[in-house]
Amino acid sequence: MAFYNRIGNLVRQNLTNSALSNGRVESISMLNAVRFMSTKLFVGGLSFGTDDQSLRDAFASFGDVVEARVITDRDTGRSRGFGFVNFDNDEAASTALSSMDGQELQGRSIRVSYANDRPSVGFRGGFGGGGYRGNDGGDGY
């Protein structure tokens, strides 16, 4: 993770220097896009009793929390044990990550890292989206 942070900092410095020396506005908008990507944190190992508000309260001391969300099971409504906290700036997210990773929250040691966007899944074809297909010719399914 430190490697990715260092790469992000180098890209930011490069874009900022480019914008200052060339006077291009495109570089500044790219810089804002890079910053937005690093403001969302993944929080794992949450207690099943942790809700959105208690997650927000735990991270609010590090900066303005735009959103705090505990992910729940769609069928039972019970917490899945992880969530996301989104800050308004990357400095607050970075401080929260380094301060909260490995700390205890409601009796559980939590893991905090930068959130990665879920890869988009393209159209796979077929009918109905999966399930058991039986033995259809020895391809392992």
Helices and strands as residue ranges (DSSP letters): H 2-22, H 25-37, E 40-44, H 52-59, G 60-62, E 65-72, E 79-87, H 90-100, E 104-105, E 108-109, E 111-114
